[in-house]
Amino acid sequence: MTEWVAELRQLVTVEPVIFWYMTSTFIVSPAYQQLIINKVCYELFEDKSICTNPEPHHHGDKELQQRSSLVLLLYMTIMSLVSIPPALLLGSWSDSAGRRSVMVLPSVLSLAAGAVLICVERLPQVGVLWVLASAAIVGLTGGHVSIFLSCFSYLADVTAGYGAQRSRTVRMAVAESMIFVGGTVGFLLGGFLEEDYGLMAAFGAYMACHVIIILYVALWLRAPRPPAGMPSPLPKDAAIEEDGEAEASRPTGSQFFLVNYLKRTMCSVFRKRPGEERLKLLLLIICSFLNNLIAAGEDPSILLLYLMYEPREFDTEMFGIFNSVRMLLLGCCLLGLFPLLLRCFGEMTLAKLSVVFRAAANVLLAFSTNTWMVFMVAVLGAPAGINQAVIRSLSSAIVEPDEQGEFSTAREHLYLRSSLNISTSDHL
């Protein structure tokens, strides 16, 4: 029984962490947006019935939309900007302190953020700008960047001794699929809770997801052990001393704390590597950045603006169905179809085909004129998540075990910047 549990712990690792985190994210996103709209409406109009039954009242709609959009922009900007310094620190810190601590930190502070949102919802005297405190608290954890860098670095650690690159790629693909599966569950569950039970239930479910993550990491997840026969990596300071840079890299005070970790992160990207490994790594980073930039451009808020007008004329309910189907197909393709295709094709071939299918899906979306064509976009773009899983697998194979967190910080930081640029331009 003990051996069976140990084997299961090696097989099921960070996948539930990603699943529950993405579920919580997609539960809370529409909930805090609706909270902002409600609060702005209550502050604008003395007649509260206008906010509870807005259909007969169209005066003031423009001002309501403008102020709500401004608060949403501030929310996204604060969360993104505040998360940059922690994200830069946590990658290097996870290489020395362990991945589990970094996994738990976002959930601990997310509980505090959820409590702030509940207070804003329940207390009429609390203004709408208090939701920005929730954004700052979530940003202090590094946000989803911390979860992704810790989880995928953990996977890189536990698969470091795998004989075949294919096994590592499959593990990365399964973890990547949890982003979409968790997003589907969170999107559907959040809409159901908000519609039938109100915002309080949605915020409660958001906090419950993070409690589950904390308990799972504490009770189930174990620190990854280096594979048998693999030499332990040199400590960072020892490695730096070998290059004659010990004095320059060792901070003399707390004011150099961030600079030191930032330097380590950049060194993990640009350091010399055997053969053409450094060039491969830089090209993979560029591919990852472009991939994430496209993903940020496919944000649901942008898609909704495109699909709601003629000739498609999607309403919120139809868009919710489409978005759920799209994410579910992305997750199922990574979880089921991709491992089967790896038996017949190479991972690079599948990654290239994934890019082709994604481009074709976006072209079809541009020329879609009715509902069935839009849903065909979800089917055609189902393999779109494969290339990111392959990129993660190939880059983690190049990077040394004691650099996984630092390199993941650099990679996910690019996603954070692309998301910030897209969200800012979308609201302006």
Secondary structure by P-SEA (a helix, b strand, c coil): caaaaaaaaaaccaaaaaaaaaaaaaaaaaaaaaaaaaaaaaaccccccccccccccccaaaaaaaaaaaaaaaaaaaaaaaaaaaaacaaaaaacccaaaaaaaaaaaaaaaaaaaaaaaccccccccaaaaaaaaaaaaccaaaaaaaaaaaaaaaacccccaaaaaaaaaaaaaaaaaaaaaaaaaaaaaaacccaaaaaaaaaaaaaaaaaaaacccccccccccccccccaaaaaaaaccccccccccccaaaaaaaaaaaaacccccccaaaaaaaaaaaaaaaaaaaaaaacaaaaaaaaacccccccaaaaaaaaaaaaaaaaaaaacaaaaaaacccaaaaaaaaaaaaaaaaaaaaacccaaaaaaaaaaacccaaaaaaaaaaaaaaccccaaaaaaaaaaaaaaaaaaaaaaaaac
